[in-house]
Amino acid sequence: MEATSTKSADQQADKSIFEKVKFEVYGEEMISKEVKQSGNSGRVYLPPDWIGKHLKIIRID
């Protein structure tokens, strides 16, 4: 019976890793974009006036 309860606890821990959390961020502008494939990576194009600015990126799905 202990193995079953441990497995259940592990499943709950794994599930909680992927639950959404709330972030509160202060900033100047916000943009919503979809990441496009670029070779073996992803890419998001941003406005040229954002060059040299600091960003915080949050994956929403």
CHARMM internal coordinates of N, CA and C (Angstrom, degrees):
IC EDIT
DIST 1 N 1 CA 1.4409
DIST 1 CA 1 C 1.5262
ANGL 1 N 1 CA 1 C 111.63
DIST 1 C 2 N 1.3116
ANGL 1 CA 1 C 2 N 117.75
DIHE 1 N 1 CA 1 C 2 N -29.88
DIST 2 N 2 CA 1.4494
ANGL 1 C 2 N 2 CA 119.64
DIHE 1 CA 1 C 2 N 2 CA 179.89
DIST 2 CA 2 C 1.5195
ANGL 2 N 2 CA 2 C 111.54
DIHE 1 C 2 N 2 CA 2 C -64.29
DIST 2 C 3 N 1.3283
ANGL 2 CA 2 C 3 N 117.11
DIHE 2 N 2 CA 2 C 3 N -36.60
DIST 3 N 3 CA 1.4625
ANGL 2 C 3 N 3 CA 120.73
DIHE 2 CA 2 C 3 N 3 CA 179.68
DIST 3 CA 3 C 1.5175
ANGL 3 N 3 CA 3 C 110.27
DIHE 2 C 3 N 3 CA 3 C -62.32
DIST 3 C 4 N 1.3334
ANGL 3 CA 3 C 4 N 117.78
DIHE 3 N 3 CA 3 C 4 N -38.87
DIST 4 N 4 CA 1.4575
ANGL 3 C 4 N 4 CA 121.55
DIHE 3 CA 3 C 4 N 4 CA 179.54
DIST 4 CA 4 C 1.5213
ANGL 4 N 4 CA 4 C 110.58
DIHE 3 C 4 N 4 CA 4 C -65.78
DIST 4 C 5 N 1.3213
ANGL 4 CA 4 C 5 N 117.55
DIHE 4 N 4 CA 4 C 5 N -44.86
DIST 5 N 5 CA 1.4610
ANGL 4 C 5 N 5 CA 119.59
DIHE 4 CA 4 C 5 N 5 CA -179.38
DIST 5 CA 5 C 1.5277
ANGL 5 N 5 CA 5 C 110.84
DIHE 4 C 5 N 5 CA 5 C -67.30
DIST 5 C 6 N 1.3283
ANGL 5 CA 5 C 6 N 117.98
DIHE 5 N 5 CA 5 C 6 N -35.51
DIST 6 N 6 CA 1.4586
ANGL 5 C 6 N 6 CA 121.36
DIHE 5 CA 5 C 6 N 6 CA 177.24
DIST 6 CA 6 C 1.5220
ANGL 6 N 6 CA 6 C 110.39
DIHE 5 C 6 N 6 CA 6 C -66.37
DIST 6 C 7 N 1.3148
ANGL 6 CA 6 C 7 N 116.27
DIHE 6 N 6 CA 6 C 7 N -43.41
DIST 7 N 7 CA 1.4622
ANGL 6 C 7 N 7 CA 120.33
DIHE 6 CA 6 C 7 N 7 CA 179.03
DIST 7 CA 7 C 1.5194
ANGL 7 N 7 CA 7 C 109.85
DIHE 6 C 7 N 7 CA 7 C -61.60
DIST 7 C 8 N 1.3157
ANGL 7 CA 7 C 8 N 117.57
DIHE 7 N 7 CA 7 C 8 N -43.40
DIST 8 N 8 CA 1.4487
ANGL 7 C 8 N 8 CA 121.51
DIHE 7 CA 7 C 8 N 8 CA 179.72
DIST 8 CA 8 C 1.5243
ANGL 8 N 8 CA 8 C 110.80
DIHE 7 C 8 N 8 CA 8 C -62.46
DIST 8 C 9 N 1.3266
ANGL 8 CA 8 C 9 N 117.19
DIHE 8 N 8 CA 8 C 9 N -42.16
DIST 9 N 9 CA 1.4641
ANGL 8 C 9 N 9 CA 121.15
DIHE 8 CA 8 C 9 N 9 CA 178.11
DIST 9 CA 9 C 1.5273
ANGL 9 N 9 CA 9 C 110.48
DIHE 8 C 9 N 9 CA 9 C -64.15
DIST 9 C 10 N 1.3381
ANGL 9 CA 9 C 10 N 117.15
DIHE 9 N 9 CA 9 C 10 N -40.23
DIST 10 N 10 CA 1.4644
ANGL 9 C 10 N 10 CA 120.80
DIHE 9 CA 9 C 10 N 10 CA 178.15
DIST 10 CA 10 C 1.5276
ANGL 10 N 10 CA 10 C 110.93
DIHE 9 C 10 N 10 CA 10 C -63.74
DIST 10 C 11 N 1.3258
ANGL 10 CA 10 C 11 N 116.85
DIHE 10 N 10 CA 10 C 11 N -41.16
DIST 11 N 11 CA 1.4596
ANGL 10 C 11 N 11 CA 120.34
DIHE 10 CA 10 C 11 N 11 CA 178.97
DIST 11 CA 11 C 1.5212
ANGL 11 N 11 CA 11 C 110.60
DIHE 10 C 11 N 11 CA 11 C -63.38
DIST 11 C 12 N 1.3317
ANGL 11 CA 11 C 12 N 117.62
DIHE 11 N 11 CA 11 C 12 N -40.40
DIST 12 N 12 CA 1.4559
ANGL 11 C 12 N 12 CA 120.80
DIHE 11 CA 11 C 12 N 12 CA 178.60
DIST 12 CA 12 C 1.5181
ANGL 12 N 12 CA 12 C 110.68
DIHE 11 C 12 N 12 CA 12 C -66.09
DIST 12 C 13 N 1.3253
ANGL 12 CA 12 C 13 N 117.48
DIHE 12 N 12 CA 12 C 13 N -40.08
DIST 13 N 13 CA 1.4624
ANGL 12 C 13 N 13 CA 121.16
DIHE 12 CA 12 C 13 N 13 CA 178.28
DIST 13 CA 13 C 1.5253
ANGL 13 N 13 CA 13 C 110.40
DIHE 12 C 13 N 13 CA 13 C -64.12
DIST 13 C 14 N 1.3407
ANGL 13 CA 13 C 14 N 117.34
DIHE 13 N 13 CA 13 C 14 N -43.05
DIST 14 N 14 CA 1.4597
ANGL 13 C 14 N 14 CA 120.89
DIHE 13 CA 13 C 14 N 14 CA 178.27
DIST 14 CA 14 C 1.5217
ANGL 14 N 14 CA 14 C 110.58
DIHE 13 C 14 N 14 CA 14 C -62.83
DIST 14 C 15 N 1.3070
ANGL 14 CA 14 C 15 N 117.70
DIHE 14 N 14 CA 14 C 15 N -40.91
DIST 15 N 15 CA 1.4655
ANGL 14 C 15 N 15 CA 121.87
DIHE 14 CA 14 C 15 N 15 CA -179.55
DIST 15 CA 15 C 1.5258
ANGL 15 N 15 CA 15 C 110.36
DIHE 14 C 15 N 15 CA 15 C -64.47
DIST 15 C 16 N 1.3321
ANGL 15 CA 15 C 16 N 117.63
DIHE 15 N 15 CA 15 C 16 N -41.42
DIST 16 N 16 CA 1.4571
ANGL 15 C 16 N 16 CA 120.37
DIHE 15 CA 15 C 16 N 16 CA -177.28
DIST 16 CA 16 C 1.5219
ANGL 16 N 16 CA 16 C 112.07
DIHE 15 C 16 N 16 CA 16 C -66.30
DIST 16 C 17 N 1.3161
ANGL 16 CA 16 C 17 N 118.36
DIHE 16 N 16 CA 16 C 17 N -23.74
DIST 17 N 17 CA 1.4633
ANGL 16 C 17 N 17 CA 121.75
DIHE 16 CA 16 C 17 N 17 CA 178.41
DIST 17 CA 17 C 1.5266
ANGL 17 N 17 CA 17 C 109.89
DIHE 16 C 17 N 17 CA 17 C -63.13
DIST 17 C 18 N 1.3276
ANGL 17 CA 17 C 18 N 117.58
DIHE 17 N 17 CA 17 C 18 N -34.48
DIST 18 N 18 CA 1.4557
ANGL 17 C 18 N 18 CA 121.94
DIHE 17 CA 17 C 18 N 18 CA -173.39
DIST 18 CA 18 C 1.5206
ANGL 18 N 18 CA 18 C 113.80
DIHE 17 C 18 N 18 CA 18 C -100.79
DIST 18 C 19 N 1.3212
ANGL 18 CA 18 C 19 N 118.78
DIHE 18 N 18 CA 18 C 19 N 5.40
DIST 19 N 19 CA 1.4565
ANGL 18 C 19 N 19 CA 120.12
DIHE 18 CA 18 C 19 N 19 CA 177.05
DIST 19 CA 19 C 1.5208
ANGL 19 N 19 CA 19 C 109.11
DIHE 18 C 19 N 19 CA 19 C -74.37
DIST 19 C 20 N 1.3311
ANGL 19 CA 19 C 20 N 116.18
DIHE 19 N 19 CA 19 C 20 N 150.13
DIST 20 N 20 CA 1.4583
ANGL 19 C 20 N 20 CA 120.26
DIHE 19 CA 19 C 20 N 20 CA 179.55
DIST 20 CA 20 C 1.5136
ANGL 20 N 20 CA 20 C 110.33
DIHE 19 C 20 N 20 CA 20 C -74.55
DIST 20 C 21 N 1.3191
ANGL 20 CA 20 C 21 N 115.16
DIHE 20 N 20 CA 20 C 21 N 148.00
DIST 21 N 21 CA 1.4549
ANGL 20 C 21 N 21 CA 121.84
DIHE 20 CA 20 C 21 N 21 CA 177.34
DIST 21 CA 21 C 1.5253
ANGL 21 N 21 CA 21 C 108.07
DIHE 20 C 21 N 21 CA 21 C -124.79
DIST 21 C 22 N 1.3128
ANGL 21 CA 21 C 22 N 115.94
DIHE 21 N 21 CA 21 C 22 N 160.85
DIST 22 N 22 CA 1.4561
ANGL 21 C 22 N 22 CA 121.10
DIHE 21 CA 21 C 22 N 22 CA -178.72
DIST 22 CA 22 C 1.5261
ANGL 22 N 22 CA 22 C 109.26
DIHE 21 C 22 N 22 CA 22 C -97.25
DIST 22 C 23 N 1.3374
ANGL 22 CA 22 C 23 N 116.19
DIHE 22 N 22 CA 22 C 23 N 133.70
DIST 23 N 23 CA 1.4589
ANGL 22 C 23 N 23 CA 122.74
DIHE 22 CA 22 C 23 N 23 CA 175.38
DIST 23 CA 23 C 1.5267
ANGL 23 N 23 CA 23 C 107.54
DIHE 22 C 23 N 23 CA 23 C -116.60
DIST 23 C 24 N 1.3069
ANGL 23 CA 23 C 24 N 116.70
DIHE 23 N 23 CA 23 C 24 N 140.87
DIST 24 N 24 CA 1.4559
ANGL 23 C 24 N 24 CA 121.65
DIHE 23 CA 23 C 24 N 24 CA 172.29
DIST 24 CA 24 C 1.5183
ANGL 24 N 24 CA 24 C 106.50
DIHE 23 C 24 N 24 CA 24 C -117.90
DIST 24 C 25 N 1.3349
ANGL 24 CA 24 C 25 N 116.43
DIHE 24 N 24 CA 24 C 25 N 116.61
DIST 25 N 25 CA 1.4579
ANGL 24 C 25 N 25 CA 121.67
DIHE 24 CA 24 C 25 N 25 CA -173.70
DIST 25 CA 25 C 1.5226
ANGL 25 N 25 CA 25 C 108.55
DIHE 24 C 25 N 25 CA 25 C -128.89
DIST 25 C 26 N 1.3186
ANGL 25 CA 25 C 26 N 116.23
DIHE 25 N 25 CA 25 C 26 N 136.23
DIST 26 N 26 CA 1.4561
ANGL 25 C 26 N 26 CA 122.11
DIHE 25 CA 25 C 26 N 26 CA 174.90
DIST 26 CA 26 C 1.5144
ANGL 26 N 26 CA 26 C 108.38
DIHE 25 C 26 N 26 CA 26 C -102.42
DIST 26 C 27 N 1.3330
ANGL 26 CA 26 C 27 N 116.90
DIHE 26 N 26 CA 26 C 27 N 136.40
DIST 27 N 27 CA 1.4534
ANGL 26 C 27 N 27 CA 119.51
DIHE 26 CA 26 C 27 N 27 CA -178.59
DIST 27 CA 27 C 1.5076
ANGL 27 N 27 CA 27 C 112.52
DIHE 26 C 27 N 27 CA 27 C -162.16
DIST 27 C 28 N 1.3032
ANGL 27 CA 27 C 28 N 115.24
DIHE 27 N 27 CA 27 C 28 N -172.55
DIST 28 N 28 CA 1.4618
ANGL 27 C 28 N 28 CA 123.15
DIHE 27 CA 27 C 28 N 28 CA -177.39
DIST 28 CA 28 C 1.5322
ANGL 28 N 28 CA 28 C 112.27
DIHE 27 C 28 N 28 CA 28 C -95.41
DIST 28 C 29 N 1.3210
ANGL 28 CA 28 C 29 N 116.82
DIHE 28 N 28 CA 28 C 29 N -45.10
DIST 29 N 29 CA 1.4661
ANGL 28 C 29 N 29 CA 122.34
DIHE 28 CA 28 C 29 N 29 CA -177.41
DIST 29 CA 29 C 1.5177
ANGL 29 N 29 CA 29 C 109.46
DIHE 28 C 29 N 29 CA 29 C -143.72
DIST 29 C 30 N 1.3258
ANGL 29 CA 29 C 30 N 115.34
DIHE 29 N 29 CA 29 C 30 N 158.00
DIST 30 N 30 CA 1.4536
ANGL 29 C 30 N 30 CA 120.31
DIHE 29 CA 29 C 30 N 30 CA 174.31
DIST 30 CA 30 C 1.5225
ANGL 30 N 30 CA 30 C 108.28
DIHE 29 C 30 N 30 CA 30 C -132.91
DIST 30 C 31 N 1.2943
ANGL 30 CA 30 C 31 N 115.56
DIHE 30 N 30 CA 30 C 31 N 142.25
DIST 31 N 31 CA 1.4630
ANGL 30 C 31 N 31 CA 121.59
DIHE 30 CA 30 C 31 N 31 CA 179.29
DIST 31 CA 31 C 1.5237
ANGL 31 N 31 CA 31 C 107.02
DIHE 30 C 31 N 31 CA 31 C -135.02
DIST 31 C 32 N 1.3048
ANGL 31 CA 31 C 32 N 117.93
DIHE 31 N 31 CA 31 C 32 N 142.32
DIST 32 N 32 CA 1.4574
ANGL 31 C 32 N 32 CA 121.83
DIHE 31 CA 31 C 32 N 32 CA 177.76
DIST 32 CA 32 C 1.5214
ANGL 32 N 32 CA 32 C 107.90
DIHE 31 C 32 N 32 CA 32 C -113.61
DIST 32 C 33 N 1.3152
ANGL 32 CA 32 C 33 N 116.75
DIHE 32 N 32 CA 32 C 33 N 122.17
DIST 33 N 33 CA 1.4651
ANGL 32 C 33 N 33 CA 121.81
DIHE 32 CA 32 C 33 N 33 CA -177.19
DIST 33 CA 33 C 1.5144
ANGL 33 N 33 CA 33 C 109.90
DIHE 32 C 33 N 33 CA 33 C -138.02
DIST 33 C 34 N 1.3138
ANGL 33 CA 33 C 34 N 115.68
DIHE 33 N 33 CA 33 C 34 N 160.06
DIST 34 N 34 CA 1.4621
ANGL 33 C 34 N 34 CA 122.07
DIHE 33 CA 33 C 34 N 34 CA 172.99
DIST 34 CA 34 C 1.5206
ANGL 34 N 34 CA 34 C 108.11
DIHE 33 C 34 N 34 CA 34 C -101.95
DIST 34 C 35 N 1.3186
ANGL 34 CA 34 C 35 N 116.42
DIHE 34 N 34 CA 34 C 35 N 135.80
DIST 35 N 35 CA 1.4666
ANGL 34 C 35 N 35 CA 121.15
DIHE 34 CA 34 C 35 N 35 CA 179.21
DIST 35 CA 35 C 1.5231
ANGL 35 N 35 CA 35 C 108.59
DIHE 34 C 35 N 35 CA 35 C -73.33
DIST 35 C 36 N 1.3144
ANGL 35 CA 35 C 36 N 115.70
DIHE 35 N 35 CA 35 C 36 N 130.76
DIST 36 N 36 CA 1.4707
ANGL 35 C 36 N 36 CA 122.20
DIHE 35 CA 35 C 36 N 36 CA 177.96
DIST 36 CA 36 C 1.5228
ANGL 36 N 36 CA 36 C 109.04
DIHE 35 C 36 N 36 CA 36 C -103.14
DIST 36 C 37 N 1.3188
ANGL 36 CA 36 C 37 N 115.53
DIHE 36 N 36 CA 36 C 37 N 152.00
DIST 37 N 37 CA 1.4596
ANGL 36 C 37 N 37 CA 119.96
DIHE 36 CA 36 C 37 N 37 CA 178.65
DIST 37 CA 37 C 1.5230
ANGL 37 N 37 CA 37 C 109.89
DIHE 36 C 37 N 37 CA 37 C -72.88
DIST 37 C 38 N 1.3277
ANGL 37 CA 37 C 38 N 114.89
DIHE 37 N 37 CA 37 C 38 N 141.35
DIST 38 N 38 CA 1.4594
ANGL 37 C 38 N 38 CA 121.87
DIHE 37 CA 37 C 38 N 38 CA 177.86
DIST 38 CA 38 C 1.5228
ANGL 38 N 38 CA 38 C 107.23
DIHE 37 C 38 N 38 CA 38 C -144.78
DIST 38 C 39 N 1.3224
ANGL 38 CA 38 C 39 N 116.86
DIHE 38 N 38 CA 38 C 39 N 92.86
DIST 39 N 39 CA 1.4633
ANGL 38 C 39 N 39 CA 121.36
DIHE 38 CA 38 C 39 N 39 CA -175.47
DIST 39 CA 39 C 1.5183
ANGL 39 N 39 CA 39 C 109.83
DIHE 38 C 39 N 39 CA 39 C 66.24
DIST 39 C 40 N 1.3353
ANGL 39 CA 39 C 40 N 116.99
DIHE 39 N 39 CA 39 C 40 N -123.91
DIST 40 N 40 CA 1.4643
ANGL 39 C 40 N 40 CA 121.82
DIHE 39 CA 39 C 40 N 40 CA 178.36
DIST 40 CA 40 C 1.5210
ANGL 40 N 40 CA 40 C 112.08
DIHE 39 C 40 N 40 CA 40 C -96.62
DIST 40 C 41 N 1.3144
ANGL 40 CA 40 C 41 N 117.62
DIHE 40 N 40 CA 40 C 41 N 17.15
DIST 41 N 41 CA 1.4575
ANGL 40 C 41 N 41 CA 122.22
DIHE 40 CA 40 C 41 N 41 CA -174.39
DIST 41 CA 41 C 1.5221
ANGL 41 N 41 CA 41 C 109.75
DIHE 40 C 41 N 41 CA 41 C -135.48
DIST 41 C 42 N 1.3156
ANGL 41 CA 41 C 42 N 116.28
DIHE 41 N 41 CA 41 C 42 N -171.81
DIST 42 N 42 CA 1.4500
ANGL 41 C 42 N 42 CA 121.71
DIHE 41 CA 41 C 42 N 42 CA 176.06
DIST 42 CA 42 C 1.5147
ANGL 42 N 42 CA 42 C 109.69
DIHE 41 C 42 N 42 CA 42 C -119.76
DIST 42 C 43 N 1.3297
ANGL 42 CA 42 C 43 N 115.65
DIHE 42 N 42 CA 42 C 43 N 158.50
DIST 43 N 43 CA 1.4641
ANGL 42 C 43 N 43 CA 119.56
DIHE 42 CA 42 C 43 N 43 CA -176.91
DIST 43 CA 43 C 1.5233
ANGL 43 N 43 CA 43 C 109.39
DIHE 42 C 43 N 43 CA 43 C -143.32
DIST 43 C 44 N 1.3211
ANGL 43 CA 43 C 44 N 115.04
DIHE 43 N 43 CA 43 C 44 N 141.85
DIST 44 N 44 CA 1.4660
ANGL 43 C 44 N 44 CA 122.04
DIHE 43 CA 43 C 44 N 44 CA 173.82
DIST 44 CA 44 C 1.5202
ANGL 44 N 44 CA 44 C 106.85
DIHE 43 C 44 N 44 CA 44 C -128.52
DIST 44 C 45 N 1.3083
ANGL 44 CA 44 C 45 N 116.96
DIHE 44 N 44 CA 44 C 45 N 124.62
DIST 45 N 45 CA 1.4619
ANGL 44 C 45 N 45 CA 121.05
DIHE 44 CA 44 C 45 N 45 CA 177.31
DIST 45 CA 45 C 1.5162
ANGL 45 N 45 CA 45 C 108.96
DIHE 44 C 45 N 45 CA 45 C -86.49
DIST 45 C 46 N 1.3302
ANGL 45 CA 45 C 46 N 115.57
DIHE 45 N 45 CA 45 C 46 N 133.19
DIST 46 N 46 CA 1.4538
ANGL 45 C 46 N 46 CA 122.16
DIHE 45 CA 45 C 46 N 46 CA -179.01
DIST 46 CA 46 C 1.5168
ANGL 46 N 46 CA 46 C 109.59
DIHE 45 C 46 N 46 CA 46 C -122.31
DIST 46 C 47 N 1.3323
ANGL 46 CA 46 C 47 N 117.16
DIHE 46 N 46 CA 46 C 47 N 161.29
DIST 47 N 47 CA 1.4717
ANGL 46 C 47 N 47 CA 119.81
DIHE 46 CA 46 C 47 N 47 CA 179.94
DIST 47 CA 47 C 1.5279
ANGL 47 N 47 CA 47 C 111.70
DIHE 46 C 47 N 47 CA 47 C -60.29
DIST 47 C 48 N 1.3267
ANGL 47 CA 47 C 48 N 117.10
DIHE 47 N 47 CA 47 C 48 N 145.08
DIST 48 N 48 CA 1.4676
ANGL 47 C 48 N 48 CA 120.44
DIHE 47 CA 47 C 48 N 48 CA -177.66
DIST 48 CA 48 C 1.5280
ANGL 48 N 48 CA 48 C 113.32
DIHE 47 C 48 N 48 CA 48 C -61.94
DIST 48 C 49 N 1.3178
ANGL 48 CA 48 C 49 N 118.55
DIHE 48 N 48 CA 48 C 49 N -26.40
DIST 49 N 49 CA 1.4674
ANGL 48 C 49 N 49 CA 118.97
DIHE 48 CA 48 C 49 N 49 CA 179.26
DIST 49 CA 49 C 1.5290
ANGL 49 N 49 CA 49 C 112.10
DIHE 48 C 49 N 49 CA 49 C -73.92
DIST 49 C 50 N 1.3324
ANGL 49 CA 49 C 50 N 117.82
DIHE 49 N 49 CA 49 C 50 N -5.10
DIST 50 N 50 CA 1.4703
ANGL 49 C 50 N 50 CA 121.98
DIHE 49 CA 49 C 50 N 50 CA 175.76
DIST 50 CA 50 C 1.5292
ANGL 50 N 50 CA 50 C 111.31
DIHE 49 C 50 N 50 CA 50 C -87.66
DIST 50 C 51 N 1.3116
ANGL 50 CA 50 C 51 N 118.36
DIHE 50 N 50 CA 50 C 51 N -6.96
DIST 51 N 51 CA 1.4674
ANGL 50 C 51 N 51 CA 121.29
DIHE 50 CA 50 C 51 N 51 CA -179.29
DIST 51 CA 51 C 1.5264
ANGL 51 N 51 CA 51 C 108.80
DIHE 50 C 51 N 51 CA 51 C -60.79
DIST 51 C 52 N 1.3275
ANGL 51 CA 51 C 52 N 115.50
DIHE 51 N 51 CA 51 C 52 N 130.56
DIST 52 N 52 CA 1.4582
ANGL 51 C 52 N 52 CA 121.57
DIHE 51 CA 51 C 52 N 52 CA -179.63
DIST 52 CA 52 C 1.5240
ANGL 52 N 52 CA 52 C 113.90
DIHE 51 C 52 N 52 CA 52 C 86.39
DIST 52 C 53 N 1.3286
ANGL 52 CA 52 C 53 N 117.71
DIHE 52 N 52 CA 52 C 53 N -3.93
DIST 53 N 53 CA 1.4733
ANGL 52 C 53 N 53 CA 121.49
DIHE 52 CA 52 C 53 N 53 CA 179.05
DIST 53 CA 53 C 1.5178
ANGL 53 N 53 CA 53 C 109.67
DIHE 52 C 53 N 53 CA 53 C -88.24
DIST 53 C 54 N 1.3276
ANGL 53 CA 53 C 54 N 117.14
DIHE 53 N 53 CA 53 C 54 N 159.99
DIST 54 N 54 CA 1.4605
ANGL 53 C 54 N 54 CA 122.60
DIHE 53 CA 53 C 54 N 54 CA 177.22
DIST 54 CA 54 C 1.5276
ANGL 54 N 54 CA 54 C 109.03
DIHE 53 C 54 N 54 CA 54 C -94.09
DIST 54 C 55 N 1.3247
ANGL 54 CA 54 C 55 N 115.61
DIHE 54 N 54 CA 54 C 55 N 138.33
DIST 55 N 55 CA 1.4640
ANGL 54 C 55 N 55 CA 122.09
DIHE 54 CA 54 C 55 N 55 CA -177.85
DIST 55 CA 55 C 1.5131
ANGL 55 N 55 CA 55 C 110.52
DIHE 54 C 55 N 55 CA 55 C -124.74
DIST 55 C 56 N 1.3197
ANGL 55 CA 55 C 56 N 115.66
DIHE 55 N 55 CA 55 C 56 N 156.12
DIST 56 N 56 CA 1.4530
ANGL 55 C 56 N 56 CA 122.94
DIHE 55 CA 55 C 56 N 56 CA 167.68
DIST 56 CA 56 C 1.5244
ANGL 56 N 56 CA 56 C 105.26
DIHE 55 C 56 N 56 CA 56 C -124.07
DIST 56 C 57 N 1.3065
ANGL 56 CA 56 C 57 N 117.02
DIHE 56 N 56 CA 56 C 57 N 126.14
DIST 57 N 57 CA 1.4529
ANGL 56 C 57 N 57 CA 121.11
DIHE 56 CA 56 C 57 N 57 CA -175.42
DIST 57 CA 57 C 1.5202
ANGL 57 N 57 CA 57 C 108.66
DIHE 56 C 57 N 57 CA 57 C -112.94
DIST 57 C 58 N 1.3171
ANGL 57 CA 57 C 58 N 116.24
DIHE 57 N 57 CA 57 C 58 N 127.75
DIST 58 N 58 CA 1.4592
ANGL 57 C 58 N 58 CA 122.40
DIHE 57 CA 57 C 58 N 58 CA -178.82
DIST 58 CA 58 C 1.5297
ANGL 58 N 58 CA 58 C 108.10
DIHE 57 C 58 N 58 CA 58 C -121.76
DIST 58 C 59 N 1.3249
ANGL 58 CA 58 C 59 N 116.47
DIHE 58 N 58 CA 58 C 59 N 122.40
DIST 59 N 59 CA 1.4706
ANGL 58 C 59 N 59 CA 121.23
DIHE 58 CA 58 C 59 N 59 CA 176.94
DIST 59 CA 59 C 1.5210
ANGL 59 N 59 CA 59 C 107.37
DIHE 58 C 59 N 59 CA 59 C -80.13
DIST 59 C 60 N 1.3403
ANGL 59 CA 59 C 60 N 117.95
DIHE 59 N 59 CA 59 C 60 N 126.17
DIST 60 N 60 CA 1.4636
ANGL 59 C 60 N 60 CA 120.60
DIHE 59 CA 59 C 60 N 60 CA -176.21
DIST 60 CA 60 C 1.5149
ANGL 60 N 60 CA 60 C 114.06
DIHE 59 C 60 N 60 CA 60 C -102.91
DIST 60 C 61 N 1.3144
ANGL 60 CA 60 C 61 N 118.70
DIHE 60 N 60 CA 60 C 61 N -10.35
DIST 61 N 61 CA 1.4702
ANGL 60 C 61 N 61 CA 120.15
DIHE 60 CA 60 C 61 N 61 CA 174.03
DIST 61 CA 61 C 1.4970
ANGL 61 N 61 CA 61 C 111.33
DIHE 60 C 61 N 61 CA 61 C -149.38
END
COOR INIT
IC SEED 1 N 1 CA 1 C
IC BUILD
